Amino acid sequence: MQKLAPLFILFAAILWGTTGTVQALAPDSAQPVAIGAVRLFIGGGFLLILVLLTKGLRFREIPFRPVLIAAICMALFQPFFFNAVDITGVAIGTVVSIGSAPVLSGLIEFIFLKKKISKTWLISTVFSLIGVSLLFTSQGSVQVEPIGILLALCAGLSFACYTISNKYVVEKLPALTAVAVVFTLSGLMLSPLLLIFDISWVFTTDGLIVGLYMGIIATGLSYFMFAKGLAKVDSSTAVTLSLAEPLTATMLGVFLLGETMSFLSWTGLILLLLGIGVLIFSSAQRSKLKKLPQ
C-alpha cells in the first residue's frame, strides 16, 4: 500500500485534469461556479449512498472537527478557483491556485505542525513549480489582475488546508467514508448556489452526462483515490503530486483538442514529470527500506 499510495494520488490528479475538457462539453448556460456546486452535490451524494449501503458509517467514529474544516475548505475552493480563473485567465489562475498549494502546504506543516521540510520534497516541488509555470507560458493572454491573484492564492490555501485536515480524517475513517462525509457536507454548504444559478442545463442530455461524470468520476472516484493515497503519504507530498492535474489538462488539449505547445511549454512538461517522478521514486525507496529486516 505504501508503494501504491503516490500512484493513487497521481491517478486522482489525472482525473481532475479531465474536468476542463469535459466542462467544454457542457451546455453554454452552465456557469463554472454552478458546475462546481453540482459536482460536489452529486459526488458527495453518490459516495454517501455507497457508504450507507455498505453500512460503513458510524457517527461515533467521525472526527467532527477535522471533517468540518476539510468540508469548509473544499466548499471555499470552488468559488475561489473558478472566480480567479474568470478574472485573471485560465493560465495564471491555474498556475497560482494549483502551484501555490504545495508551497503553502509545506509552510503550514513546517510552521504550525513542526514537520521538517525534506530535501526530496523541496527538490521535487521546485522542479514541479518551474514546470507548471513554463507549461502555461504561451497559453492564452496573460491578465495579471490583483483581485484574481488574491482569489487564486485563497484557492491554493483552501486546497492545502483541505489536504492537511483530510489527513487527520483518513487516519480515523476508511477512505470511502471520509470522502463521503466531507463532500456531502461541502455539497450542502454550496447548495444555496443551486438556487441562485440556472441549473436547468443539468436536465439536458449533455448536461446530465457532464454532471454525472464531474460528480461520480472527477469528484467521487478521484477524491476517494486521493484519500487512500493521503493515508500513507505526507500532506505536502500529496499536494505536490496533485500538480499532475494541469499536466493532464495540457496533454488533453494537445492530443484531443489540437492545441499546440511552444518549446518552453514542452520543457515545463518535462520538468513537471521529473518533479513528480522524484516523489514517486522516493516513496518507493522508503517502502523498500521499511520491508528490510532491522
SEGU-621883 format. One line per 3 residues: number of its first residue (from 1); their letters; for each residue x, y, z of C-alpha. Coordinates in Angstrom, 2 decimals, always signed. Layout:
N
NUM> a> X/Y/Z | ...
***
This chain:
294
1> mqk> +0.00/+0.00/+0.00 | +2.87/+2.39/+0.83 | +4.34/+1.91/-2.66
4> lap> +0.97/+2.43/-4.39 | -0.05/+5.49/-2.35 | +1.61/+8.09/-4.66
7> lfi> +0.05/+6.36/-7.67 | -3.42/+6.66/-6.13 | -2.86/+10.41/-5.73
10> lfa> -1.44/+10.65/-9.25 | -4.49/+8.86/-10.66 | -6.77/+11.27/-8.77
13> ail> -4.94/+14.28/-10.20 | -5.21/+12.84/-13.71 | -8.99/+12.59/-13.29
16> wgt> -9.10/+16.21/-12.03 | -7.20/+17.20/-15.15 | -10.03/+15.94/-17.37
19> tgt> -12.59/+18.37/-15.92 | -11.62/+21.27/-18.20 | -12.13/+19.19/-21.34
22> vqa> -15.40/+17.73/-20.04 | -16.62/+21.17/-18.96 | -16.25/+22.32/-22.58
25> lap> -18.95/+19.77/-23.48 | -21.45/+21.30/-21.04 | -24.30/+23.48/-22.38
28> dsa> -23.45/+27.16/-22.84 | -25.78/+28.14/-19.98 | -23.71/+26.13/-17.46
31> qpv> -21.67/+28.59/-15.39 | -18.37/+27.35/-13.87 | -19.37/+28.08/-10.26
34> aig> -22.65/+26.19/-10.77 | -20.73/+23.25/-12.23 | -18.51/+23.25/-9.13
37> avr> -21.56/+23.15/-6.86 | -23.23/+20.42/-8.91 | -20.11/+18.21/-8.93
40> lfi> -19.82/+18.38/-5.13 | -23.53/+17.77/-4.63 | -23.63/+14.74/-6.97
43> ggg> -20.24/+13.38/-5.84 | -20.98/+13.66/-2.15 | -24.46/+12.19/-2.55
46> fll> -23.21/+9.25/-4.62 | -20.49/+8.39/-2.10 | -22.86/+8.76/+0.85
49> ilv> -25.28/+6.29/-0.76 | -22.42/+3.79/-1.20 | -21.38/+4.18/+2.43
52> llt> -24.94/+3.75/+3.69 | -25.46/+0.67/+1.52 | -22.26/-0.90/+2.88
55> kgl> -23.14/+0.21/+6.43 | -19.75/+1.86/+6.74 | -20.92/+4.99/+8.54
58> rfr> -20.65/+5.12/+12.33 | -21.30/+8.61/+13.68 | -19.40/+7.96/+16.91
61> eip> -16.18/+7.40/+14.94 | -16.38/+10.62/+12.92 | -13.71/+13.20/+13.93
64> frp> -16.09/+16.14/+13.57 | -13.61/+19.00/+13.85 | -11.22/+17.96/+11.03
67> vli> -14.21/+16.81/+8.94 | -15.84/+20.24/+9.29 | -12.59/+22.05/+8.45
70> aai> -11.99/+19.84/+5.40 | -15.57/+20.37/+4.20 | -15.35/+24.16/+4.59
73> cma> -12.01/+24.25/+2.74 | -13.35/+22.19/-0.17 | -16.51/+24.31/-0.35
76> lfq> -14.42/+27.52/-0.40 | -12.03/+26.18/-3.04 | -14.77/+26.03/-5.70
79> pff> -15.78/+29.73/-5.83 | -12.22/+30.94/-5.14 | -10.76/+28.93/-8.02
82> fna> -13.49/+29.48/-10.61 | -13.69/+33.23/-9.92 | -9.88/+33.52/-10.04
85> vdi> -9.84/+31.83/-13.45 | -12.68/+34.06/-14.64 | -10.92/+37.27/-13.55
88> tgv> -7.27/+36.62/-14.37 | -7.50/+33.97/-17.08 | -7.10/+30.19/-17.15
91> aig> -3.30/+30.15/-17.33 | -2.45/+32.50/-14.47 | -5.42/+31.40/-12.36
94> tvv> -4.43/+27.73/-12.64 | -0.72/+28.31/-12.08 | -1.23/+30.46/-8.96
97> sig> -4.01/+28.29/-7.48 | -2.51/+24.86/-8.01 | +1.10/+26.00/-7.96
100> sap> +0.80/+27.80/-4.61 | -0.84/+24.83/-2.85 | +2.34/+22.70/-2.40
103> vls> +4.30/+25.67/-1.06 | +1.54/+26.72/+1.32 | +1.03/+23.12/+2.47
106> gli> +4.74/+22.72/+3.20 | +4.86/+26.02/+5.09 | +1.78/+25.13/+7.17
109> efi> +3.30/+21.78/+8.12 | +6.64/+23.42/+8.94 | +5.31/+26.40/+10.94
112> flk> +2.24/+25.00/+12.67 | +2.78/+21.22/+12.70 | +6.56/+21.41/+13.31
115> kki> +7.35/+18.98/+10.47 | +10.73/+19.20/+8.80 | +10.88/+20.01/+5.10
118> skt> +12.63/+17.10/+3.37 | +15.21/+17.74/+0.64 | +13.34/+15.35/-1.66
121> wli> +10.07/+17.28/-1.32 | +11.87/+20.61/-1.78 | +13.67/+19.48/-4.97
124> stv> +10.54/+17.89/-6.39 | +8.39/+20.92/-5.62 | +10.88/+23.36/-7.18
127> fsl> +11.07/+21.27/-10.38 | +7.28/+20.91/-10.47 | +6.52/+24.60/-9.89
130> igv> +9.00/+25.73/-12.55 | +7.49/+23.12/-14.85 | +3.92/+24.31/-14.26
133> sll> +4.95/+27.94/-14.83 | +6.69/+27.13/-18.14 | +3.81/+24.89/-19.17
136> fts> +1.48/+27.89/-19.34 | +3.93/+30.49/-20.68 | +2.42/+30.58/-24.17
139> qgs> -1.18/+29.64/-23.45 | -3.60/+32.49/-23.97 | -3.33/+36.14/-22.99
142> vqv> -1.93/+36.89/-19.55 | -4.14/+39.06/-17.36 | -2.44/+39.79/-14.04
145> epi> -5.35/+41.19/-12.03 | -4.57/+41.71/-8.30 | -8.03/+40.53/-7.16
148> gil> -7.76/+37.46/-9.37 | -4.32/+36.64/-7.98 | -5.61/+37.04/-4.42
151> lal> -8.54/+34.71/-5.12 | -6.17/+32.19/-6.71 | -3.94/+32.25/-3.62
154> cag> -7.04/+31.73/-1.47 | -7.91/+28.72/-3.65 | -4.40/+27.31/-3.17
157> lsf> -4.62/+27.86/+0.57 | -8.05/+26.20/+0.67 | -6.77/+23.10/-1.12
160> acy> -3.66/+22.94/+1.09 | -5.77/+23.21/+4.28 | -8.24/+20.63/+2.92
163> tis> -5.41/+18.17/+2.34 | -3.89/+18.69/+5.78 | -7.27/+18.42/+7.54
166> nky> -8.29/+15.41/+5.49 | -5.05/+13.71/+6.53 | -6.46/+13.52/+10.08
169> vve> -9.85/+12.34/+8.77 | -8.44/+9.38/+6.81 | -6.44/+8.32/+9.88
172> klp> -9.74/+7.82/+11.72 | -12.11/+6.71/+8.96 | -11.93/+4.46/+5.88
175> alt> -11.19/+6.42/+2.71 | -14.69/+5.95/+1.24 | -16.42/+7.08/+4.44
178> ava> -14.05/+10.03/+4.86 | -14.65/+11.38/+1.36 | -18.41/+10.73/+1.53
181> vvf> -18.84/+12.68/+4.77 | -16.62/+15.60/+3.76 | -18.10/+16.04/+0.29
184> tls> -21.68/+15.64/+1.46 | -21.10/+18.50/+3.90 | -19.34/+20.55/+1.20
187> glm> -22.22/+19.94/-1.19 | -24.74/+21.07/+1.43 | -22.69/+24.21/+2.09
190> lsp> -22.76/+25.11/-1.62 | -26.37/+24.03/-2.17 | -27.68/+27.66/-1.96
193> lll> -25.74/+28.33/-5.18 | -28.01/+25.83/-6.91 | -30.91/+28.18/-6.14
196> ifd> -29.05/+31.29/-7.33 | -27.66/+30.00/-10.63 | -29.55/+28.44/-13.52
199> isw> -29.11/+24.64/-13.34 | -31.72/+23.68/-15.93 | -28.79/+22.58/-18.12
202> vft> -28.32/+19.56/-15.82 | -31.57/+18.09/-17.17 | -30.39/+18.09/-20.79
205> tdg> -28.59/+15.07/-22.25 | -25.18/+16.77/-22.44 | -25.69/+18.42/-19.07
208> liv> -26.61/+15.14/-17.38 | -23.54/+13.39/-18.82 | -21.28/+16.24/-17.71
211> gly> -22.87/+16.40/-14.26 | -22.61/+12.64/-13.66 | -19.01/+12.50/-14.89
214> mgi> -17.98/+15.54/-12.84 | -19.74/+14.23/-9.73 | -19.09/+10.48/-9.81
217> iat> -15.76/+10.16/-11.67 | -13.94/+13.50/-11.38 | -15.07/+14.07/-7.78
220> gls> -16.28/+10.88/-6.09 | -13.79/+8.38/-7.52 | -10.89/+10.83/-7.76
223> yfm> -11.09/+12.09/-4.18 | -11.62/+8.53/-2.93 | -8.29/+7.61/-4.57
226> fak> -6.74/+10.80/-3.20 | -7.87/+9.90/+0.32 | -6.47/+6.35/+0.03
229> gla> -3.10/+7.73/-1.02 | -3.20/+10.52/+1.57 | -3.42/+7.94/+4.36
232> kvd> +0.14/+6.81/+3.53 | +1.98/+9.97/+2.42 | +2.61/+13.45/+3.85
235> sst> +0.14/+16.20/+3.02 | +2.81/+18.31/+1.33 | +3.85/+15.37/-0.87
238> avt> +0.22/+14.71/-1.83 | -0.31/+18.34/-2.86 | +2.84/+18.34/-5.00
241> lsl> +1.72/+15.14/-6.75 | -1.60/+16.84/-7.49 | +0.30/+19.08/-9.93
244> aep> -0.33/+16.27/-12.41 | -3.73/+17.95/-12.88 | -2.51/+20.80/-15.14
247> lta> -0.19/+18.31/-16.85 | -3.17/+16.15/-17.79 | -5.24/+19.13/-18.87
250> tml> -2.43/+20.27/-21.16 | -1.97/+16.83/-22.71 | -5.69/+16.52/-23.40
253> gvf> -5.62/+19.92/-25.04 | -2.75/+18.89/-27.30 | -3.91/+15.41/-28.30
256> llg> -7.71/+15.82/-28.26 | -8.34/+19.49/-28.97 | -5.44/+20.06/-31.37
259> etm> -3.75/+22.76/-29.29 | -0.06/+23.48/-29.85 | +2.76/+23.92/-27.33
262> sfl> +5.90/+26.02/-27.50 | +9.40/+24.76/-26.73 | +9.19/+26.35/-23.27
265> swt> +5.90/+24.57/-22.60 | +7.42/+21.21/-23.55 | +10.38/+21.99/-21.28
268> gli> +7.95/+22.73/-18.46 | +6.15/+19.45/-19.07 | +9.43/+17.52/-18.77
271> lll> +10.36/+19.34/-15.54 | +6.91/+18.66/-14.10 | +7.20/+14.96/-14.94
274> lgi> +10.68/+14.94/-13.38 | +9.41/+16.53/-10.17 | +6.54/+14.05/-9.84
277> gvl> +8.87/+11.16/-10.68 | +11.25/+12.15/-7.88 | +8.46/+11.88/-5.30
280> ifs> +7.19/+8.53/-6.60 | +10.72/+7.07/-6.71 | +11.47/+8.38/-3.22
283> saq> +8.27/+6.86/-1.86 | +9.07/+3.51/-3.46 | +12.57/+3.55/-1.94
286> rsk> +11.20/+4.28/+1.53 | +8.72/+1.44/+1.13 | +11.57/-0.98/+0.30
289> lkk> +13.63/+0.17/+3.29 | +10.71/-0.43/+5.66 | +10.48/-4.03/+4.45
292> lpq> +14.13/-4.75/+5.14 | +14.87/-6.64/+8.40 | +16.11/-4.34/+11.14
***
